[in-house]
Amino acid sequence: MKKLGVMVVLSLCLISQSVFALTLEQARSEGLVGETLSGYLAPLKQDKQTLALVKQINDARSESYQQLADSNNIPVDEVAKMAGQKLVARAQPGEYVKGINGKWLKK
């Protein structure tokens, strides 16, 4: 399981940084999006650009989670939850995360 966790984080780093790095980083720093424990990005602002970014990121994450789940013979929602915990934990100061209580918190 630890190996899978490392693979999840590495995959997310590649997806997030190689394809959408500047835009995702900017959206995070401006408080437009936040990480959730479900493993998916959520919009805090409902404008067209933010919603499009969230959809692109989440579609890529979903594909990555499915590949990892298939490779490791585990449910995709388990992979997503492991990734969500890691993404929330590594959020930078000033970025938003959704806590277990369902409320947004600024780290």
N, C-alpha and C positions, 0 to 999 in steps of 0.2 A: 504493500500500500504506500509506503514512503516513496518508492520509486515512481509510482503513479502520480503522487502529489508533485514531485519535482518535474515530471513530464508535463503536467497540467500547467504549472507556472511558466515553464519554458515555452510552451505552445502559446500561451496568452501573451507573453512578452513579445514573441515574434509577430503574432497577429496585431497586437496593439501598436507596437512600435514601427514595424516595417511598413504597414499599410496606412495607418491612420495616426502616426505618432504626434505630429504637430497639432492636428485638429483635436485629437482626443486629449492631449495634454492641455491644450488651451481650454477646452470645454470643462475639464476637471478643475483647472485653476480658477476659472471664472464662475464656478459653482453652477454650471448648466446641467451637469450630469453627476451621478453618484453610483457607487458600487453597492450591490446588495448581496446578502448571504445566499441567494439563489444562484449566483454565478453570472448574473446578467446585469448589464448597465441599465440604469433607469434615468429618464429625463427629470430634471427639476424645473426646467423651463419648457414650455410646450410650443416653441416656435418651430417652423418648418425645418430649418437647418439642424437644430438640436435633435429633433425627432428622426431625421434622415440619418444622422450620425449614429444614434442609438440603434436604429434598425440594422445598419451596416455592421456595427461592432457585434451586436447580438447574433446576427445571422452567421458571422464568421466563428463566433464562440460556439454556437450550436453545432456547427459542422465539426469543429475541433473536438468538442465533447463527445460527439457521436463516434468519431474515429478512435478516440482513447477508450471509450466504453467497449467498442467492438474488439479492439486489440487486447483488452484486459478482461473481457468477458464479465463485465459488471454493468449494472443499470446506468443509463446516461444521466439520470437525475442525481445519482451518487457522485459521478464525476463533476457535474455542475456544482453541487453543494460543496465539494472539496475545494474546487476552484474559487467559489464565492468566499469561503472562509479565508483563503489566502489573499484574495484581492482586497477584501475589507481590511485585513490585518496590515497589508502593505500600503494602504492609502497614505498619502503624504499629509502633513499638517496643512489645514485649510481646505482639504477636500472633504466632500460629503460621503457618508456611508449610512446605510439603513440598518439600524440596530435590530436585535431580536424582538424588540417591542414594536417594530414596524415604523418607528419614528426616525426621521433624518437627523443625523448628528454631524457636526463639523469637527473634524479631527484637529 
